[in-house]
Amino acid sequence: MTTTETFTIMTQLQSLELPYAMKKAPHRSLQARDSNRYRTAVARTNYLHARYRKAGKILGADLLHTLGDGAAEILRVIEREEWRELSDVEKCAVGIFHYNLGQDLEIPFGALESGERGWKNGAHFLEELVEWTEAYEREVARPTETGDRYVRVYVNSGMVKMGRGVTGFVRKMVGCELSETMRVSLGIEEAGLFMREFLWMIRTLRRYLLRYLALPRPECFAYESVSAEPNGDGLYNFGHGGFQPWYVAPSFRTIWSPGAVLLRIFGARKPGSKGGRYKPTGYDLMTIGPVPQEGKGLEEMKAAIEVMKSRSTDECPFGDIKMRERKGFCTNKE
């Protein structure tokens, strides 16, 4: 499977087939690997990470876990909540997508079982990446003050206007979405039997409605996490906001859609509120990042982009491994 074919399959999954699961999992805005937008985004990320990696504040294992967590969550959410499972071909595409992304982000794969000899295909890589990620979480994820503070900032503070009862309910809902290891490490209470059964009923009902009653999603209703084209100022906007609507332009849909209204009931900010606090005008891929880093690193990014331009998208990234296996087989046969 080539990188171009992988992008086609992943786009189909995110925009038409399984947008809910792909949005719910820690997702990346899908762009073709040979597009300027993809290369610029990766180059910017590498520049922002570089000094922290050099100082030992971001380790290779940290980055590999972040990559693997996104892949693992895609599989978990689809298996738990969607109307169908991924096919073997789609799993291969998920694996190749994350392999290419990890390669471009300069993430070392040596910790994986086949890191030295390579992988047979994308599905093989995906399997080992997910296994390593889950084992790494069991090894290092422990309850800490910073983990508890993270939940209080991003969950409790958003529910502060709704009272302690609603806050506790939402915390347990969040806990139901996490693996047991991560739930315990973040200090989130375990949901009771009633909540677990209630959520199971909702998921099952949704699954059956989609499978047997819903029509295929047409292209005109394709889901986009980020606007496909820049706005009039040459900046990009997110199409959907959360409790803090970063880079979401105020519009009728982003303010008055049922989902947006529901979020505001639970304390979310309205897009465009607080002036430019959440930058509703959008973001520039060349300068995005912490304020002290805005506008810096342009030369380093240009050099990284040139390196990525040399990488082919019309070949399978595991093609060399397959060729070596064939040669080895022929040699043994002789």
C-alpha positions as CSV (number, residue, x, y, z in Angstrom):
1,M,0.0,0.0,0.0
2,T,1.5,3.3,-1.0
3,T,1.4,6.5,1.0
4,T,-1.0,8.1,-1.5
5,E,-3.4,5.1,-1.1
6,T,-3.1,5.4,2.7
7,F,-4.1,9.1,2.6
8,T,-7.2,8.2,0.4
9,I,-8.3,5.5,2.9
10,M,-7.7,7.7,6.0
11,T,-9.6,10.6,4.4
12,Q,-12.5,8.4,3.6
13,L,-12.6,7.1,7.2
14,Q,-12.4,10.6,8.8
15,S,-14.7,12.5,6.5
16,L,-17.4,10.0,5.5
17,E,-17.3,6.6,7.1
18,L,-16.4,7.1,10.8
19,P,-16.1,10.8,11.5
20,Y,-17.4,10.5,15.1
21,A,-14.7,8.0,16.1
22,M,-11.9,9.7,14.2
23,K,-12.8,13.0,15.8
24,K,-13.2,11.5,19.3
25,A,-9.8,9.8,19.2
26,P,-6.7,12.1,19.4
27,H,-6.7,12.8,15.8
28,R,-4.5,14.7,13.3
29,S,-5.8,16.9,10.6
30,L,-5.3,14.7,7.5
31,Q,-3.3,16.3,4.7
32,A,-1.5,14.6,1.9
33,R,2.1,13.9,2.8
34,D,3.3,15.6,-0.3
35,S,1.3,18.8,0.4
36,N,2.9,22.0,1.5
37,R,0.5,22.3,4.4
38,Y,1.5,18.9,5.8
39,R,5.2,19.6,5.4
40,T,4.9,23.0,7.0
41,A,2.9,21.7,10.0
42,V,5.5,18.9,10.6
43,A,8.4,21.3,10.2
44,R,6.9,23.7,12.7
45,T,6.2,20.9,15.2
46,N,9.8,19.7,14.9
47,Y,11.2,23.2,15.4
48,L,9.1,23.7,18.5
49,H,10.1,20.3,20.0
50,A,13.8,20.6,19.1
51,R,15.1,22.6,22.1
52,Y,13.1,20.5,24.5
53,R,14.4,17.3,23.0
54,K,18.0,18.6,23.1
55,A,17.5,19.5,26.8
56,G,16.1,16.1,27.6
57,K,12.7,17.5,28.6
58,I,11.0,15.6,25.8
59,L,12.2,12.0,25.4
60,G,11.9,9.7,22.4
61,A,9.7,7.4,24.4
62,D,7.4,10.4,25.2
63,L,6.9,11.1,21.5
64,L,6.5,7.4,20.6
65,H,3.8,7.1,23.2
66,T,2.0,10.2,21.9
67,L,2.0,8.7,18.4
68,G,0.9,5.3,19.7
69,D,-1.8,6.7,21.9
70,G,-3.5,8.3,18.9
71,A,-3.3,5.0,16.9
72,A,-4.5,3.0,19.9
73,E,-7.4,5.3,20.6
74,I,-8.6,5.1,17.0
75,L,-8.9,1.3,17.4
76,R,-10.5,1.5,20.8
77,V,-13.1,4.1,20.0
78,I,-14.1,2.3,16.7
79,E,-14.4,-1.1,18.5
80,R,-16.3,0.3,21.4
81,E,-18.7,2.7,19.7
82,E,-18.9,2.5,15.9
83,W,-21.3,0.6,13.6
84,R,-18.6,-1.5,12.1
85,E,-15.0,-2.6,12.7
86,L,-12.0,-1.6,10.6
87,S,-11.0,-4.0,7.8
88,D,-7.5,-5.4,7.6
89,V,-6.8,-3.0,4.7
90,E,-7.9,0.0,6.8
91,K,-5.8,-1.1,9.8
92,C,-2.9,-1.3,7.4
93,A,-3.6,2.3,6.3
94,V,-3.8,3.5,10.0
95,G,-0.4,1.9,10.6
96,I,1.3,3.4,7.5
97,F,-0.2,6.8,8.3
98,H,1.3,6.8,11.8
99,Y,4.6,5.3,10.6
100,N,5.0,8.1,8.0
101,L,4.0,10.7,10.6
102,G,6.5,9.3,13.1
103,Q,9.2,9.2,10.6
104,D,8.6,12.9,9.6
105,L,8.5,13.9,13.3
106,E,11.8,12.1,13.8
107,I,10.4,9.8,16.4
108,P,12.7,6.8,17.1
109,F,11.0,3.3,16.6
110,G,13.8,1.3,18.2
111,A,11.8,0.5,21.3
112,L,9.3,-1.5,19.2
113,E,9.9,-5.2,18.9
114,S,10.7,-5.1,15.2
115,G,12.4,-1.7,15.4
116,E,15.8,-3.1,14.1
117,R,14.6,-5.5,11.4
118,G,11.5,-3.6,10.2
119,W,7.8,-4.5,9.7
120,K,6.0,-6.5,7.1
121,N,3.2,-4.0,6.5
122,G,1.2,-1.2,8.2
123,A,-0.9,-3.6,10.2
124,H,2.2,-5.3,11.6
125,F,3.6,-1.9,12.6
126,L,0.2,-0.8,14.1
127,E,0.0,-3.9,16.2
128,E,3.5,-3.5,17.7
129,L,3.0,0.3,18.2
130,V,-0.3,-0.3,20.2
131,E,1.2,-3.1,22.2
132,W,4.2,-1.0,23.2
133,T,2.0,2.0,24.0
134,E,-0.2,0.0,26.4
135,A,2.8,-1.6,28.1
136,Y,4.5,1.8,28.5
137,E,1.4,3.2,30.1
138,R,1.2,0.4,32.6
139,E,4.9,0.9,33.4
140,V,5.0,4.7,33.9
141,A,1.4,6.0,34.4
142,R,1.0,6.7,38.1
143,P,-1.2,9.1,40.1
144,T,0.5,12.4,40.4
145,E,-0.3,15.9,41.5
146,T,0.2,17.2,37.9
147,G,-2.3,14.7,36.5
148,D,-4.9,15.6,39.1
149,R,-4.3,19.3,38.4
150,Y,-4.7,18.7,34.6
151,V,-8.2,17.1,35.2
152,R,-9.2,19.9,37.5
153,V,-8.3,22.6,35.0
154,Y,-9.8,21.0,31.9
155,V,-12.8,19.2,33.4
156,N,-13.7,20.7,36.8
157,S,-13.2,24.3,35.7
158,G,-15.5,23.8,32.7
159,M,-18.3,22.5,34.9
160,V,-17.9,25.0,37.8
161,K,-21.2,26.8,36.9
162,M,-23.1,23.5,36.9
163,G,-22.5,22.5,40.5
164,R,-20.6,19.6,42.1
165,G,-23.1,17.0,41.1
166,V,-22.7,17.7,37.4
167,T,-18.9,17.9,37.8
168,G,-18.8,14.5,39.4
169,F,-21.0,13.0,36.7
170,V,-18.8,14.4,33.9
171,R,-15.6,13.2,35.6
172,K,-17.0,9.7,35.7
173,M,-18.1,9.9,32.1
174,V,-14.6,10.9,31.2
175,G,-13.3,8.0,33.2
176,C,-15.5,5.6,31.2
177,E,-13.7,6.7,28.0
178,L,-10.2,6.0,29.4
179,S,-8.3,2.7,29.9
180,E,-8.2,1.6,33.6
181,T,-4.5,2.5,33.7
182,M,-5.0,6.1,32.6
183,R,-8.2,6.6,34.7
184,V,-6.3,5.7,37.8
185,S,-3.2,7.7,36.9
186,L,-5.4,10.8,36.4
187,G,-7.2,10.3,39.7
188,I,-10.7,10.0,38.1
189,E,-13.4,8.2,40.1
190,E,-14.6,4.9,38.7
191,A,-18.2,5.0,37.3
192,G,-20.9,3.0,38.9
193,L,-22.8,0.2,37.4
194,F,-25.8,2.5,36.4
195,M,-23.6,4.9,34.5
196,R,-21.7,2.1,32.7
197,E,-24.9,0.4,31.6
198,F,-26.5,3.7,30.6
199,L,-23.5,4.6,28.4
200,W,-23.5,1.1,26.9
201,M,-27.2,1.5,26.0
202,I,-26.6,4.8,24.3
203,R,-23.6,3.4,22.3
204,T,-25.5,0.3,21.3
205,L,-28.6,2.3,20.2
206,R,-26.4,4.6,18.1
207,R,-24.6,1.7,16.6
208,Y,-27.8,0.0,15.4
209,L,-29.3,3.2,14.2
210,L,-26.3,4.0,12.0
211,R,-25.9,0.4,10.8
212,Y,-29.5,-0.3,9.8
213,L,-31.3,3.1,9.4
214,A,-28.8,5.8,8.4
215,L,-27.9,6.5,4.8
216,P,-24.3,6.8,3.6
217,R,-22.9,10.3,4.2
218,P,-22.7,12.2,0.9
219,E,-19.6,14.2,-0.1
220,C,-21.5,17.4,0.5
221,F,-21.7,16.6,4.2
222,A,-18.1,15.4,4.5
223,Y,-16.7,16.2,8.0
224,E,-13.7,18.6,8.2
225,S,-11.9,19.2,11.5
226,V,-9.9,22.1,10.0
227,S,-10.9,24.3,7.0
228,A,-9.6,22.9,3.8
229,E,-8.6,26.3,2.5
230,P,-7.2,29.4,4.3
231,N,-9.5,32.2,5.0
232,G,-9.3,35.7,3.4
233,D,-6.3,36.6,5.7
234,G,-4.4,33.5,4.6
235,L,-5.0,31.8,8.0
236,Y,-6.6,28.5,9.0
237,N,-9.6,28.0,11.3
238,F,-11.0,25.0,13.1
239,G,-14.5,24.1,12.2
240,H,-15.5,22.8,15.6
241,G,-14.7,24.2,19.0
242,G,-14.5,22.7,22.5
243,F,-14.8,24.4,25.9
244,Q,-12.1,26.9,24.7
245,P,-12.8,27.7,21.0
246,W,-9.2,28.2,19.8
247,Y,-9.0,29.4,16.2
248,V,-12.8,28.9,15.6
249,A,-14.3,31.8,13.6
250,P,-17.7,33.0,14.9
251,S,-20.5,32.0,12.5
252,F,-24.1,30.9,12.8
253,R,-23.0,27.2,12.7
254,T,-20.2,27.5,15.2
255,I,-22.4,29.5,17.7
256,W,-25.9,28.1,17.2
257,S,-25.5,24.5,16.1
258,P,-27.0,22.0,18.6
259,G,-23.6,20.8,19.6
260,A,-22.3,24.3,20.1
261,V,-25.3,25.3,22.2
262,L,-25.0,22.1,24.3
263,L,-21.3,22.9,25.0
264,R,-22.2,26.4,26.2
265,I,-24.8,25.1,28.5
266,F,-22.0,23.2,30.2
267,G,-19.8,26.3,30.4
268,A,-18.0,26.4,27.1
269,R,-16.9,29.8,25.7
270,K,-18.6,31.2,22.6
271,P,-16.4,31.5,19.5
272,G,-15.2,35.1,19.2
273,S,-15.8,35.9,22.9
274,K,-13.1,37.7,25.0
275,G,-12.0,39.6,21.9
276,G,-8.9,37.9,20.4
277,R,-8.2,35.7,23.4
278,Y,-8.9,32.5,21.4
279,K,-7.6,33.9,18.1
280,P,-10.8,33.5,16.0
281,T,-9.0,35.0,13.0
282,G,-7.1,31.7,12.6
283,Y,-3.5,30.5,12.8
284,D,-0.5,30.7,10.5
285,L,1.4,27.4,10.1
286,M,4.7,29.2,9.8
287,T,4.4,31.0,13.1
288,I,2.0,29.1,15.3
289,G,3.2,28.2,18.8
290,P,3.9,29.8,22.2
291,V,4.1,33.6,22.0
292,P,8.0,33.7,22.6
293,Q,8.4,31.4,19.6
294,E,6.1,33.2,17.1
295,G,7.9,34.1,13.9
296,K,11.0,32.2,14.9
297,G,12.6,29.1,13.3
298,L,11.7,29.9,9.7
299,E,15.1,29.0,8.2
300,E,15.1,25.7,10.1
301,M,11.6,24.9,8.9
302,K,12.6,25.6,5.2
303,A,15.5,23.1,5.5
304,A,13.2,20.5,7.0
305,I,10.6,21.0,4.3
306,E,13.3,20.4,1.6
307,V,14.2,17.1,3.3
308,M,10.5,15.9,3.3
309,K,10.2,16.8,-0.4
310,S,12.7,14.1,-1.2
311,R,10.4,11.4,0.3
312,S,8.3,9.4,-2.2
313,T,4.6,9.0,-1.7
314,D,4.1,6.5,-4.5
315,E,5.8,3.6,-2.8
316,C,5.0,1.3,0.2
317,P,7.2,2.4,3.1
318,F,7.8,-1.2,3.9
319,G,8.7,-2.2,0.4
320,D,12.4,-2.6,1.1
321,I,11.7,-5.0,3.9
322,K,9.5,-7.2,1.7
323,M,12.2,-7.2,-1.0
324,R,14.8,-8.4,1.5
325,E,12.5,-11.1,2.6
326,R,11.9,-12.3,-0.9
327,K,15.7,-12.3,-1.6
328,G,16.3,-14.2,1.6
329,F,13.6,-16.8,0.7
330,C,15.1,-17.3,-2.8
331,T,18.6,-17.6,-1.4
332,N,17.5,-20.3,1.1
333,K,15.6,-22.1,-1.6
334,E,18.7,-22.3,-3.8
